[in-house]
Amino acid sequence: MKLKYDKLFSAICLLAVVVLFVNTGSIRDLASSSDPGARLLPYIGEAILGICALIILVSKSDAQSFLDKAGWIKLVIILACMALYIVGLNYLGFLISTPIAIAVFIYLLKEDEKVNPIVALLMIVLLTVGLYFMFTKGFSILLPKGSLF
């Protein structure tokens, strides 16, 4: 029996769920009686990931891998761009790194479709401003300002 990538990935996800579940228990819980606490959301995410991984693991699948060689190369490029975005957040800050990252991801994920530059620019601005206000005003989370500026 040949091991399929989806089964291998779901087994790795189940292992990750176990590790995450154990580590989530170490999150300090400062919750009051009316607050569910900081552990609730990670536990919910872990449960959803575990259930999905189990479903994939026990399902019978004859599907072929959806990634060919070009798909794997594109996946590596996208992961590298995500890593660069994280580094960019530290040095350039949120307001400079995020629009650049969104533009790069629009270009990488557009496939063969034509993207209207005005629509892309509007998406970049609205997404950046929306995320900024959601995190700073909605969640009261300080976003990185960057060390270069």
CNS distance restraints for C-alpha pairs under 8 A (distance, minus, plus):
assign (resid   3 and name CA) (resid   7 and name CA) 6.86 0.50 0.50
assign (resid   3 and name CA) (resid   8 and name CA) 6.87 0.50 0.50
assign (resid   4 and name CA) (resid   8 and name CA) 6.32 0.50 0.50
assign (resid   5 and name CA) (resid   9 and name CA) 5.95 0.50 0.50
assign (resid   5 and name CA) (resid  65 and name CA) 7.16 0.50 0.50
assign (resid   6 and name CA) (resid  10 and name CA) 6.04 0.50 0.50
assign (resid   6 and name CA) (resid  56 and name CA) 7.16 0.50 0.50
assign (resid   6 and name CA) (resid  57 and name CA) 7.73 0.50 0.50
assign (resid   7 and name CA) (resid  11 and name CA) 6.19 0.50 0.50
assign (resid   7 and name CA) (resid  56 and name CA) 6.61 0.50 0.50
assign (resid   7 and name CA) (resid  57 and name CA) 5.22 0.50 0.50
assign (resid   8 and name CA) (resid  12 and name CA) 6.28 0.50 0.50
assign (resid   9 and name CA) (resid  13 and name CA) 6.12 0.50 0.50
assign (resid  10 and name CA) (resid  14 and name CA) 6.19 0.50 0.50
assign (resid  10 and name CA) (resid  53 and name CA) 4.57 0.50 0.50
assign (resid  10 and name CA) (resid  54 and name CA) 7.00 0.50 0.50
assign (resid  10 and name CA) (resid  56 and name CA) 6.38 0.50 0.50
assign (resid  10 and name CA) (resid  57 and name CA) 5.89 0.50 0.50
assign (resid  11 and name CA) (resid  15 and name CA) 6.36 0.50 0.50
assign (resid  11 and name CA) (resid  53 and name CA) 6.99 0.50 0.50
assign (resid  11 and name CA) (resid  57 and name CA) 6.92 0.50 0.50
assign (resid  12 and name CA) (resid  16 and name CA) 6.17 0.50 0.50
assign (resid  13 and name CA) (resid  17 and name CA) 6.10 0.50 0.50
assign (resid  13 and name CA) (resid  49 and name CA) 7.26 0.50 0.50
assign (resid  13 and name CA) (resid  50 and name CA) 7.13 0.50 0.50
assign (resid  13 and name CA) (resid  53 and name CA) 6.27 0.50 0.50
assign (resid  14 and name CA) (resid  18 and name CA) 6.43 0.50 0.50
assign (resid  14 and name CA) (resid  49 and name CA) 7.76 0.50 0.50
assign (resid  14 and name CA) (resid  50 and name CA) 5.69 0.50 0.50
assign (resid  14 and name CA) (resid  53 and name CA) 6.21 0.50 0.50
assign (resid  14 and name CA) (resid  54 and name CA) 7.46 0.50 0.50
assign (resid  15 and name CA) (resid  19 and name CA) 6.43 0.50 0.50
assign (resid  16 and name CA) (resid  20 and name CA) 5.94 0.50 0.50
assign (resid  17 and name CA) (resid  21 and name CA) 5.82 0.50 0.50
assign (resid  17 and name CA) (resid  46 and name CA) 5.65 0.50 0.50
assign (resid  17 and name CA) (resid  47 and name CA) 7.80 0.50 0.50
assign (resid  17 and name CA) (resid  49 and name CA) 7.11 0.50 0.50
assign (resid  17 and name CA) (resid  50 and name CA) 6.13 0.50 0.50
assign (resid  18 and name CA) (resid  22 and name CA) 6.30 0.50 0.50
assign (resid  19 and name CA) (resid  23 and name CA) 6.25 0.50 0.50
assign (resid  20 and name CA) (resid  24 and name CA) 5.87 0.50 0.50
assign (resid  20 and name CA) (resid  46 and name CA) 7.22 0.50 0.50
assign (resid  21 and name CA) (resid  25 and name CA) 6.72 0.50 0.50
assign (resid  21 and name CA) (resid  43 and name CA) 6.87 0.50 0.50
assign (resid  21 and name CA) (resid  46 and name CA) 6.85 0.50 0.50
assign (resid  22 and name CA) (resid  26 and name CA) 7.51 0.50 0.50
assign (resid  23 and name CA) (resid  27 and name CA) 7.41 0.50 0.50
assign (resid  24 and name CA) (resid  39 and name CA) 6.37 0.50 0.50
assign (resid  24 and name CA) (resid  42 and name CA) 6.87 0.50 0.50
assign (resid  24 and name CA) (resid  43 and name CA) 7.29 0.50 0.50
assign (resid  25 and name CA) (resid  39 and name CA) 7.28 0.50 0.50
assign (resid  27 and name CA) (resid  38 and name CA) 7.14 0.50 0.50
assign (resid  27 and name CA) (resid  39 and name CA) 6.50 0.50 0.50
assign (resid  28 and name CA) (resid  38 and name CA) 7.48 0.50 0.50
assign (resid  29 and name CA) (resid  37 and name CA) 5.80 0.50 0.50
assign (resid  29 and name CA) (resid  38 and name CA) 6.08 0.50 0.50
assign (resid  29 and name CA) (resid  39 and name CA) 7.04 0.50 0.50
assign (resid  30 and name CA) (resid  37 and name CA) 6.58 0.50 0.50
assign (resid  30 and name CA) (resid  38 and name CA) 7.74 0.50 0.50
assign (resid  31 and name CA) (resid  35 and name CA) 5.22 0.50 0.50
assign (resid  31 and name CA) (resid  36 and name CA) 6.26 0.50 0.50
assign (resid  31 and name CA) (resid  37 and name CA) 4.60 0.50 0.50
assign (resid  31 and name CA) (resid  38 and name CA) 7.44 0.50 0.50
assign (resid  32 and name CA) (resid  36 and name CA) 7.61 0.50 0.50
assign (resid  32 and name CA) (resid  37 and name CA) 7.64 0.50 0.50
assign (resid  36 and name CA) (resid  40 and name CA) 6.30 0.50 0.50
assign (resid  38 and name CA) (resid  42 and name CA) 7.85 0.50 0.50
assign (resid  39 and name CA) (resid  43 and name CA) 6.19 0.50 0.50
assign (resid  40 and name CA) (resid  44 and name CA) 6.22 0.50 0.50
assign (resid  41 and name CA) (resid  45 and name CA) 6.18 0.50 0.50
assign (resid  42 and name CA) (resid  46 and name CA) 6.02 0.50 0.50
assign (resid  43 and name CA) (resid  47 and name CA) 6.07 0.50 0.50
assign (resid  44 and name CA) (resid  48 and name CA) 6.25 0.50 0.50
assign (resid  45 and name CA) (resid  49 and name CA) 6.13 0.50 0.50
assign (resid  46 and name CA) (resid  50 and name CA) 5.97 0.50 0.50
assign (resid  47 and name CA) (resid  51 and name CA) 6.09 0.50 0.50
assign (resid  48 and name CA) (resid  52 and name CA) 6.17 0.50 0.50
assign (resid  49 and name CA) (resid  53 and name CA) 6.03 0.50 0.50
assign (resid  50 and name CA) (resid  54 and name CA) 6.09 0.50 0.50
assign (resid  51 and name CA) (resid  55 and name CA) 6.21 0.50 0.50
assign (resid  52 and name CA) (resid  56 and name CA) 6.29 0.50 0.50
assign (resid  53 and name CA) (resid  57 and name CA) 6.01 0.50 0.50
assign (resid  54 and name CA) (resid  58 and name CA) 6.14 0.50 0.50
assign (resid  55 and name CA) (resid  59 and name CA) 5.91 0.50 0.50
assign (resid  67 and name CA) (resid  71 and name CA) 4.74 0.50 0.50
assign (resid  67 and name CA) (resid  72 and name CA) 5.92 0.50 0.50
assign (resid  68 and name CA) (resid  72 and name CA) 6.28 0.50 0.50
assign (resid  69 and name CA) (resid  73 and name CA) 6.33 0.50 0.50
assign (resid  70 and name CA) (resid  74 and name CA) 6.20 0.50 0.50
assign (resid  71 and name CA) (resid  75 and name CA) 6.11 0.50 0.50
assign (resid  72 and name CA) (resid  76 and name CA) 6.22 0.50 0.50
assign (resid  73 and name CA) (resid  77 and name CA) 6.26 0.50 0.50
assign (resid  74 and name CA) (resid  78 and name CA) 6.16 0.50 0.50
assign (resid  74 and name CA) (resid 108 and name CA) 7.95 0.50 0.50
assign (resid  75 and name CA) (resid  79 and name CA) 6.19 0.50 0.50
assign (resid  76 and name CA) (resid  80 and name CA) 6.09 0.50 0.50
assign (resid  77 and name CA) (resid  81 and name CA) 6.17 0.50 0.50
assign (resid  78 and name CA) (resid  82 and name CA) 6.26 0.50 0.50
assign (resid  78 and name CA) (resid 105 and name CA) 7.58 0.50 0.50
assign (resid  78 and name CA) (resid 108 and name CA) 7.49 0.50 0.50
assign (resid  79 and name CA) (resid  83 and name CA) 6.32 0.50 0.50
assign (resid  80 and name CA) (resid  84 and name CA) 6.19 0.50 0.50
assign (resid  81 and name CA) (resid  85 and name CA) 6.07 0.50 0.50
assign (resid  81 and name CA) (resid 101 and name CA) 7.59 0.50 0.50
assign (resid  82 and name CA) (resid  86 and name CA) 6.38 0.50 0.50
assign (resid  82 and name CA) (resid 101 and name CA) 7.96 0.50 0.50
assign (resid  83 and name CA) (resid  87 and name CA) 6.42 0.50 0.50
assign (resid  84 and name CA) (resid  88 and name CA) 5.91 0.50 0.50
assign (resid  85 and name CA) (resid  89 and name CA) 6.11 0.50 0.50
assign (resid  85 and name CA) (resid  97 and name CA) 6.41 0.50 0.50
assign (resid  85 and name CA) (resid  98 and name CA) 7.50 0.50 0.50
assign (resid  85 and name CA) (resid 101 and name CA) 6.26 0.50 0.50
assign (resid  86 and name CA) (resid  90 and name CA) 6.81 0.50 0.50
assign (resid  87 and name CA) (resid  91 and name CA) 6.58 0.50 0.50
assign (resid  88 and name CA) (resid  92 and name CA) 5.26 0.50 0.50
assign (resid  88 and name CA) (resid  93 and name CA) 6.65 0.50 0.50
assign (resid  88 and name CA) (resid  97 and name CA) 5.59 0.50 0.50
assign (resid  88 and name CA) (resid 146 and name CA) 7.93 0.50 0.50
assign (resid  89 and name CA) (resid  93 and name CA) 4.43 0.50 0.50
assign (resid  89 and name CA) (resid  94 and name CA) 5.44 0.50 0.50
assign (resid  89 and name CA) (resid  97 and name CA) 5.80 0.50 0.50
assign (resid  89 and name CA) (resid  98 and name CA) 7.86 0.50 0.50
assign (resid  89 and name CA) (resid 144 and name CA) 6.22 0.50 0.50
assign (resid  89 and name CA) (resid 145 and name CA) 7.66 0.50 0.50
assign (resid  89 and name CA) (resid 146 and name CA) 6.24 0.50 0.50
assign (resid  90 and name CA) (resid 144 and name CA) 6.50 0.50 0.50
assign (resid  90 and name CA) (resid 145 and name CA) 7.60 0.50 0.50
assign (resid  90 and name CA) (resid 146 and name CA) 5.02 0.50 0.50
assign (resid  90 and name CA) (resid 147 and name CA) 6.50 0.50 0.50
assign (resid  91 and name CA) (resid 146 and name CA) 4.37 0.50 0.50
assign (resid  91 and name CA) (resid 147 and name CA) 4.83 0.50 0.50
assign (resid  91 and name CA) (resid 148 and name CA) 5.45 0.50 0.50
assign (resid  91 and name CA) (resid 149 and name CA) 7.96 0.50 0.50
assign (resid  92 and name CA) (resid  96 and name CA) 5.92 0.50 0.50
assign (resid  92 and name CA) (resid  97 and name CA) 6.02 0.50 0.50
assign (resid  92 and name CA) (resid 145 and name CA) 6.93 0.50 0.50
assign (resid  92 and name CA) (resid 146 and name CA) 4.40 0.50 0.50
assign (resid  92 and name CA) (resid 147 and name CA) 6.59 0.50 0.50
assign (resid  92 and name CA) (resid 148 and name CA) 6.03 0.50 0.50
assign (resid  92 and name CA) (resid 149 and name CA) 6.84 0.50 0.50
assign (resid  93 and name CA) (resid  97 and name CA) 6.00 0.50 0.50
assign (resid  93 and name CA) (resid 143 and name CA) 7.64 0.50 0.50
assign (resid  93 and name CA) (resid 144 and name CA) 4.93 0.50 0.50
assign (resid  93 and name CA) (resid 145 and name CA) 4.12 0.50 0.50
assign (resid  93 and name CA) (resid 146 and name CA) 3.74 0.50 0.50
assign (resid  93 and name CA) (resid 147 and name CA) 7.41 0.50 0.50
assign (resid  94 and name CA) (resid  98 and name CA) 5.57 0.50 0.50
assign (resid  94 and name CA) (resid 143 and name CA) 6.25 0.50 0.50
assign (resid  94 and name CA) (resid 144 and name CA) 5.55 0.50 0.50
assign (resid  94 and name CA) (resid 145 and name CA) 6.14 0.50 0.50
assign (resid  94 and name CA) (resid 146 and name CA) 7.35 0.50 0.50
assign (resid  95 and name CA) (resid  99 and name CA) 7.02 0.50 0.50
assign (resid  95 and name CA) (resid 128 and name CA) 7.28 0.50 0.50
assign (resid  95 and name CA) (resid 132 and name CA) 7.98 0.50 0.50
assign (resid  95 and name CA) (resid 145 and name CA) 7.60 0.50 0.50
assign (resid  96 and name CA) (resid 100 and name CA) 6.77 0.50 0.50
assign (resid  97 and name CA) (resid 101 and name CA) 6.04 0.50 0.50
assign (resid  98 and name CA) (resid 102 and name CA) 6.05 0.50 0.50
assign (resid  98 and name CA) (resid 128 and name CA) 6.40 0.50 0.50
assign (resid  99 and name CA) (resid 103 and name CA) 6.15 0.50 0.50
assign (resid  99 and name CA) (resid 124 and name CA) 5.63 0.50 0.50
assign (resid  99 and name CA) (resid 125 and name CA) 7.02 0.50 0.50
assign (resid  99 and name CA) (resid 128 and name CA) 6.23 0.50 0.50
assign (resid 100 and name CA) (resid 104 and name CA) 6.24 0.50 0.50
assign (resid 101 and name CA) (resid 105 and name CA) 6.11 0.50 0.50
assign (resid 102 and name CA) (resid 106 and name CA) 6.07 0.50 0.50
assign (resid 102 and name CA) (resid 124 and name CA) 6.09 0.50 0.50
assign (resid 103 and name CA) (resid 107 and name CA) 6.27 0.50 0.50
assign (resid 103 and name CA) (resid 120 and name CA) 7.50 0.50 0.50
assign (resid 103 and name CA) (resid 124 and name CA) 6.68 0.50 0.50
assign (resid 104 and name CA) (resid 108 and name CA) 6.12 0.50 0.50
assign (resid 105 and name CA) (resid 109 and name CA) 5.85 0.50 0.50
assign (resid 106 and name CA) (resid 110 and name CA) 5.87 0.50 0.50
assign (resid 106 and name CA) (resid 120 and name CA) 7.58 0.50 0.50
assign (resid 107 and name CA) (resid 111 and name CA) 8.00 0.50 0.50
assign (resid 110 and name CA) (resid 114 and name CA) 7.40 0.50 0.50
assign (resid 110 and name CA) (resid 115 and name CA) 7.28 0.50 0.50
assign (resid 115 and name CA) (resid 119 and name CA) 7.45 0.50 0.50
assign (resid 115 and name CA) (resid 120 and name CA) 6.77 0.50 0.50
assign (resid 116 and name CA) (resid 120 and name CA) 6.16 0.50 0.50
assign (resid 117 and name CA) (resid 121 and name CA) 5.97 0.50 0.50
assign (resid 118 and name CA) (resid 122 and name CA) 6.06 0.50 0.50
assign (resid 119 and name CA) (resid 123 and name CA) 6.09 0.50 0.50
assign (resid 120 and name CA) (resid 124 and name CA) 6.13 0.50 0.50
assign (resid 121 and name CA) (resid 125 and name CA) 6.20 0.50 0.50
assign (resid 122 and name CA) (resid 126 and name CA) 5.98 0.50 0.50
assign (resid 123 and name CA) (resid 127 and name CA) 5.76 0.50 0.50
assign (resid 124 and name CA) (resid 128 and name CA) 6.03 0.50 0.50
assign (resid 125 and name CA) (resid 129 and name CA) 6.03 0.50 0.50
assign (resid 126 and name CA) (resid 130 and name CA) 5.72 0.50 0.50
assign (resid 127 and name CA) (resid 131 and name CA) 5.93 0.50 0.50
assign (resid 128 and name CA) (resid 132 and name CA) 6.03 0.50 0.50
assign (resid 129 and name CA) (resid 133 and name CA) 6.20 0.50 0.50
assign (resid 130 and name CA) (resid 134 and name CA) 5.96 0.50 0.50
assign (resid 131 and name CA) (resid 135 and name CA) 6.07 0.50 0.50
assign (resid 132 and name CA) (resid 136 and name CA) 5.95 0.50 0.50
assign (resid 132 and name CA) (resid 143 and name CA) 7.76 0.50 0.50
assign (resid 133 and name CA) (resid 137 and name CA) 5.20 0.50 0.50
assign (resid 133 and name CA) (resid 138 and name CA) 6.62 0.50 0.50
assign (resid 134 and name CA) (resid 138 and name CA) 4.70 0.50 0.50
assign (resid 134 and name CA) (resid 139 and name CA) 6.44 0.50 0.50
assign (resid 135 and name CA) (resid 139 and name CA) 4.91 0.50 0.50
assign (resid 135 and name CA) (resid 140 and name CA) 6.04 0.50 0.50
assign (resid 135 and name CA) (resid 141 and name CA) 5.31 0.50 0.50
assign (resid 135 and name CA) (resid 142 and name CA) 7.33 0.50 0.50
assign (resid 135 and name CA) (resid 143 and name CA) 7.51 0.50 0.50
assign (resid 136 and name CA) (resid 140 and name CA) 4.64 0.50 0.50
assign (resid 136 and name CA) (resid 141 and name CA) 4.98 0.50 0.50
assign (resid 136 and name CA) (resid 142 and name CA) 5.85 0.50 0.50
assign (resid 136 and name CA) (resid 143 and name CA) 7.12 0.50 0.50
assign (resid 137 and name CA) (resid 141 and name CA) 7.67 0.50 0.50
assign (resid 145 and name CA) (resid 149 and name CA) 7.64 0.50 0.50
